[in-house]
Amino acid sequence: MESAMPETSTDPGTARPAAYTPTDRTVPTRSKERAAYDHELVHAILDEGYVCHLGFVRDGAPVVLPTLYARVGRRLYVHGSTGSRPLRMTGGTDPGLPVCVTVTHVDGLVLARSAFHHSINYRSVVVHGIAHQVTDPDEKRKALDALVDQVVPGRSSDSRAANAKELAATAVIGLDLDEVSAKLRTGGPNDDPEDLALPHWTGVVPVTKGHGTPIPAADLAPGIGLPDYLTARGPVIRHEDGSPTRP
């Protein structure tokens, strides 16, 4: 069974649309019914991940880099070093760096009777836009806290904040969430009718993300116990102001 979310809707009592507006770049050429633009769905997919893939053009050739990211409201922040090429390319105020950012979760391996119809169940988000380096000190600190909390919610308030030297060596680029789309596949195999009698196992192998038992550092001071945010790891809800909580 294929799944697609509504492309447009409106928040009751507000003037702000509840869905991103589809564009030529965010409407897929294949399986258009799997595309979705709903804010809540897009944000939930982004908030669940740790690593994004940042794509841009360098010296006329495409480059794609994996890196940490975080969402705060309708803005995406990407972490990097001040010496990295994409961060240097976003230093100018105009026009910035055209980028494409992707985040993908694999939820299941779909095994069909025929090799052709094998697939995966997935949730993905693609963001197009112009990235700029974050230079405002307050916004930069907020973005860095969000990047830490994206990986472990609550950790930014339970660790030393970056000092001046560390802040100078760290760069963050910001990208507004304007041209955005999600794409999903759910359900089982889509075998052809003539293949249904074939003697091959068919179905879905779920893929789940889990966390092991935290291992303390060898030099952890005696008496420091495991913090609550590590004993209750589970689904994360990130609010529009960037603050993470669990239900």
Steps between C-alpha positions, in 0.01 A plus 500: 500500500653832395460805723493874430418793723285798395690760301319804635312595814454798729540536878163586658492855629828604343604657174814290464462198270558158654679369192798601291413615150608247233746627239655358185792377711293344778249309286653159417502376143423144619249377760346844549238346728772441760585870529384697804531864604330505839698701756454255787606203292804676351613629839452160667722332240768766546483488879550124514836498323859574592682534167403681183670503160593848383532537123652795315712574193875561540717598203226386263465153655237369744606428859292326769617502863349324804474728804299573814192721480215631711166667436383806692155605384511540123877531482757224458850529647797300373823456696852532366852628548598854408762350270262281300428598140118528521521713812748738335275519193206614713694784661371770265170665571397489134414276330600220743547138400228306309464165676285190514464323836356150538402286800385138464372231738476135390204329669487162326642271232227406255560153354285420200470177303677662207836677521355796310242582768735491800497833679538672837255680723641841577434860605709777349517878481669713234570870559609745229618853573775752556719442806672779691755485778356587842692796641265636767647375834164432665363313199824302471488388863134404464582305185791317666279406797241367254767294322601337830139439600421355155722205588418476872207719613585680822876463462575865422395604851708219654837585346743792493408760241750578226762759594615786277777294337266211424234732363757659271598159365140388444279615218127458449302561185132577500244405237138613504243224457309642205546260206447166672340163433470160662471166326388173656437138423306269732336159469591170345626376164324587174534171316354450154189278494678235293768467770270441798524120472883496499653300792705787645464658844369854477439772755669779694801483730463793745805717559512667842740743665610420852741616767724277709578536868710815557866423579659746747838650422795345682571831677140574603505641853348273767146585597390634162202290401328451170291811418126466451518593133707187437284263705182600317610512140206482263308702242589868501257787444675821394293814550499796264747686722745210466458358851486117507272294727376143522133406532 
